[in-house]
Amino acid sequence: MRLTIPLILLLLSGISQGIEVELSKKVLKLGESLEVKVKGIEKSGNYICWLNDSPYPLYWLNANTLRTFIGFGAKFKAKTCSLKIEEVQGTFLPKYEESNREKRSIYVKRLADALRTETPTQLWTEDFVWPLIGRISGRFGERRFDQNGTYLGIHQGIDIIGKTGTPIFCSNNGQVVLIGRFDLEGKVLVIDHGQGFVSAYFHLSEILVEEGELVRKNQIIARVGATGRVTASHLHFGLYIHGTPIDPLYWLPKDTTKNVK
């Protein structure tokens, strides 16, 4: 997971030369996210940010600033990327590659679609917080195998050990967009935080909120369990930007003792 991705910024000639583009960083590691701010555009029209040939919606941060976040998942392969800003008619969303599970099951596609939720209003505030304090037993980007040695894929979040029934806290303000039960993930809760940010909580024993409910940071929303395909009780916590899974550790505070109330 040490591959770095240099970013080269390009602007389309159709955009006024008076605009300013800010990048949160120029070189990223897999699992990280890039914040792109575009300043100096009057608040009208729709704009997108292209990363190579993939479009990402830009949302208004204030009267003259647009912003988007782009996640670089564990499967991202390009070593060099170009960014460009374009005004468009209508809405462009990132391109998604359907998994084999999605293709085989409409029910599983419900989960995938929930993880790709796009709403223009920002619900999240400041830093995300730890949903559970405990030892991390599985990290983002690890290659996963079952007990028979069958390859399951790349781990798309972090696993936090906890006893069954331990409270799980909402990592940030948002709205519940999916509650369900799946063969691999067990009992699942998915929360939309707005502007492409989504968090996911897997293997739950109990869910304490309802679909459509507005939830707040640090609210108890579920309890740790061992549902789905697991070997021990724990929480799988995932964070997604525009449908791309990123490493939650880049968004969670390093000091875990002050976050769960």
N, C-alpha and C positions, 0 to 999 in steps of 0.2 A: 504493500500500500504506500510505497514511497515515490510513486510516479508523480512528477510535477507537470503541470499543464500551462505553458506560457500563453498569455492572452494578448492578441494583437487587436487594437481598437481601430475600426474603420467606420467612417461616417458616409452615408449616401450623399451625393451631390445635391439631391433635391431638398435637403434640410438646410435651414438658414445657418450661415457661418457664425451667427451670434450665439448659438447654443453652446453649452458646456456639459461635458460628460465626465462624471466621476466614477472611478472603480475603487471598490474597497481594497482590492489587492491586484497585483499583476500576475502572480504565480500561485497556483492552488494545488493542493493534494486531493486525491480521490476522497470523497466523503465531505469535502468542504463546500461552501456556497459563496457565490460572488454577488455583492450588492452593486447594482448599476443605477446611478442617478443621472437624470437628464434635466438640465436647468435652462431657463431662458425661453421656454415655449409657452405661448399664451394658452390658457386653459380652454381649449376647444379641440375637437377631433380625437381620433383614436391613433395611438402609436404602439408599435411593437419593437422589441429588441431581438434581432436575429443573432443566434450563436451558430455560426456556419449556416446550415440550411434548416435550423429549428427555430420557430418563432416563440417568443415569450411575451405575454401581455405586460405593458407598462401601466401602472396605476398612479393616479394623482396623489402626491404626498402633501402638496399645498398648492397655492395659486399658480405657481410657475415651475414646479418641480415634479417630474415623473420618476417612478422608481420601480424596479423589479429585482427579484433575487433569482439566481440561476444555480441549481444544484448540480454537482458533478458526482454522479453515482459510481458505485464500485465497478460497473460494467463500462464506464466511459473509456474510449480507446484513443481518441485523437490527442496528439501531443501538442499541437498548435491549433489555436482557434482564432476566428475573426468575429468581431462584434460590429453590428451596424444598426442604426436607428432608422425607422421608416414610418411615415404616416400612412394609414390604411383605411379602407372603408370596411366596416363590419368588425368582427372579432376573430382573431387568430389564436389558436391554442397550441401548446406544444405537441409534437408528434409522439405517439405512443406505439410501442411494439407489444402486441398482445402476447401474453404467456400461453403456453400450451394448456394450462389449467383453465384460463379464461375461455379459450376456444372450445373446450369440452363442456364447460358448465356455465349456464346463464347465472346461476346463483353465485359462483365465484366471481363472475364479472361484476356483480353488485359491489363486492368488496373492492375490486380494482377501481371501479368508477368512483367510489367514495374517497379513495386515496388520491384521486385526481381532481377533487372538487376545486372549482374556481368561483370565488365570489369577490366582487370589487371592494367591499368594505373591509377595512382592517379592524379585526377584533382583538388581536393579540397586542400586548403592551410590554415594552422593555424586555428584560430577559425571560426566557423560559425557566421553569424550576423543576427540580427532580420530582418525578411522580412517586418515587419510592427510594428510600435509603437502604442500601445493601451492597453486598459484594457483586461486582460485575463478572458474570460467568461466561458471557459470550459477547464478542465485540463486532462492530460493523466491518463488513468486508471479508469475514472468515468464510472459508469453504466448509460447507456443512455436509455431514454424512449420517445416515441412520445406523442403528445397531448392527445391521447386516452389511455395512460398508457401501450402501447405495448412495450415490451422490445426490444431494437434495438441492444444491444451488448455493448462492452466495448469501450470507447473512445480511439482512437489510435493516438491522437496528442493533440495539443492545439488550442483553438479558441481565436482569437484576434479580438476585436470589431473595426470596421472602417466603415466610410461612403462609400456608393457606389461610385465608381470612384476613391477612394484614391489609389495612386500608391503602388505597392508591389515590393519589392526589392529582387533580387536573394541572397539567403543566403550564397552561396559559388560558386566557379568556377565549371563549369560542362557542360553537353550537354543535350539538350532537347530530351527526349526519347518518350514522349507521350503528345499529346494534344487531348482532347476529351470532351464529355458531357455525364453524367450519371444521372440516376434518383435520387440517393441519394446525390452524391457528386457535382452535377451541372457541370459547366465548370471546367475542371481539367488540370493542368500542372504538369508534372513529370520531374525531372532533375536528371540525373546520375552524381554523383561526383567521381566515380571511386572506385575500390577496395571494392565494396559492399555497398557504401554509396549512398543513394537516398533520395531526398526531394520531397514532394508533396504539392501542393497548390490547395485547393478546394473552390467551391462556387464563382468562379470568374465571374465578369461582362464582362471582356475583357482580351484577351491574346495578348501580344505584340511581341511574338517571334514565331519561326517556329520549327517544328520537325526537329531534326538533327543539329540545330543551337548551336554553342558554345556560352556559356554565362559566364559572369564574376560576381564576388562578387560585390554587391551594384548596379548592373544594374537593371533598371526598366523593369520588365518582364510581369506584368499583373496589373489588377486593382480589387479592392475589389468589391464584388457583393453579391447577395442573391439568386443565382441559386441553383437548387437542393432542397432537403428537409431541409429547414431552417425556422426559425421564425423571423430572423432579419439579416441585412447585417453584414457580418464578414468574416474573413479569417480562414479557418482550415489549420494549418500548421503541416505536419507530417514529421518525419525523420526516415529512415529505415536503418538497417544494415543487409546485407545478407537476405533481405526480412522480417526481424523481426522489427516491430514498436517499437521505444524506445521513452522515454520522451525527447522532444527537449530542455526542460529547462536545462538539464544536459550539453548541448552543446552550449547554447546561453549565451552571457555575461550577468552578473547580472546588469551592468550599461547599460540601454537602450538608454541613451541620446547621445551616441557617435557612434552609429553603422550605422544608416541609413543616408546617405549623400544626 
